[in-house]
C-alpha cells in the first residue's frame, strides 16, 4: 500500500481538490474484512434484483438453472470487485480520479458521466420505482383501499397509489443519504440482520406453501428450450445489475486497511448472500405457481411482488419482508448510485458540486426520466440492462487493461492530482484517444443489435444480449491491442 504523505495530500488540496476525492492514507483507513463481507449483504436483497431474475424464468430456465445462473453471476461479480478495486486499495484514490490514468484528465469526464450520472440517475429511478411498487402492497395491507386512490388515474403512466409510494421512497432514500456516512453505517449494521431474519422466515413459509424443497427445485414456469447462449445471457443480465459497483468499486476499496481485506471479504459476502438470494427466488416463484394454480404472468417483472404477497401468504411476514427488502434497495441506491454520482460530479466539477449536491441531482433527474417505463415488461428491462452493460463493460475492460498491463499495477498519483485547471502541464494527457475510441466503438457494436435493419444480424443480436460481457471483452482486448501497437511504434499512448 502506498502512502503519499500528509505534505503531498495538503498540496493536492491546495490545488482545489475536494476532501472527498483526495487519497486516503493507509493509517486513516478503517475497512477490514468484515466490512467488505457485509457491505453488499443487505443491498443484494433489493426488489429490482428480484425483478431481474424473474426474466430468467420467462426465458425458460428451470429452478436449478436459475440457481446456477445466479451463482455464476455471483462469482463473476466478486472477481470484478476484487480486480477492479486493487488500484484504489493500494493508493487510496477514488474511482473518478483513477479514471484519469486510463482516459486522460479531461477524457475521464466521459466515463465519469456514464457511471455517476447517466447510469446513476437511471438506477436511482428504476430501483426506487421497484421499491414503490412493493410499498403499494404494504400500504394496501395497512390501509385497505389504498390501491383505489385516484380511481385508476395516473401521472405519466404511473398509477396514483404507486406515485404516492414513490414519493415516500424518494424522501426516505434522500433522507438517509443526507444523514451522512456514519449514520448510514449504523443503519446498515442494524438493518442487514433484520433483512436476513425475515428473508429466512419467508423462505420457510414459501417452501411449505410450494409443497417442499422437491417441488421448489422442480419449478419451471415456461416450457422452452434453454441454449448455452440463453443461460449466458441471464448471467450477463444479473452481472449488469451490479456492473455499476464493479466499475466504481475503488470508492469502497480505497478504505481498505490491507490488500487482503477486499480480496477475502467481497467473495465471502457476495457469494454467501447470493446463495440465499437464489433460494428466495425459486421458492417464492414455486409457491406462487401452486397458490395461483399456474396463472402467472412471468413476463411482468413486477410479478415478484405478487410472489411475495401470495407465495409467502402471511400478511404480517409479507409487510415486514417488503420493508426489509426495501431497506436493501435503499442501501443499494445510496451506496451504489447516489454516492458514486456525488463523488464523480465532485471530482470533475469541484467548484460546482459537493457530494450532497451531486447525489441529490441524481435523485431528481432519476425521477424525471420516468423510470417506471423500464419495469413494465421483460423487454423494457432487457433494454435497460443491455444499455447499462454496453456502457459499463468496456469501462471495466479498459481500466483493467490500463492498470494491470499498461501501468503494471502502478498509478501516477502526481499526474492524477496535477493542477491542470491552474495551468500545470502534468504528466497525463488531456485525452487518451485509444481508451475513448475503444469505449465508443464497443458501445456502438454492442448496441447495434437494437437498431432497425441490424437487429436481424445474429452477431449483433447476441453481442447485445451479452452486452456486459461483450463490452468487457472488446474494452480489454481492444485497448490492449492498441497499446501494443503504440509500443511497437515507439509511443506510449495516443493522447492529446
Secondary structure by P-SEA (a helix, b strand, c coil): cccccaaaaaaaaaacccccccccccccccccaaaaacccccccccaaaaaaaaaaaaacccaaaaaaaaaaaaaaaaaaaaaaacccccccccaaaaaaaccccccaaaaaaacccaaaaaaaaaaaaaaaaaaaaaaaaacccccccccccccccccaaaaaaaaaaaaaaaaaaaccaaaaaaaaaacaaaaaaaaaaaaaaaaaaaccaaaaaacccccccccaaaaaaaaaaaaaaacccccccccccccccccccccccaaaaaaaaaaaaaaaaaaaaaaaaaaaccccccccccaaaaaaacccccaaaaaaaaaaaaaaaaaaaacccaaaaaaaaaaaccccccaaaaaaaaaaaaaaaccccccccaaaaaaaaaaaaacaaaaaaaaaaaaccccccccccccccccccccccccccccaaaaaaaaaaaaaaaaccccccccccaaaaaaaaaaaaaaaaaaaaaaaaaaaaaaaaccccccc
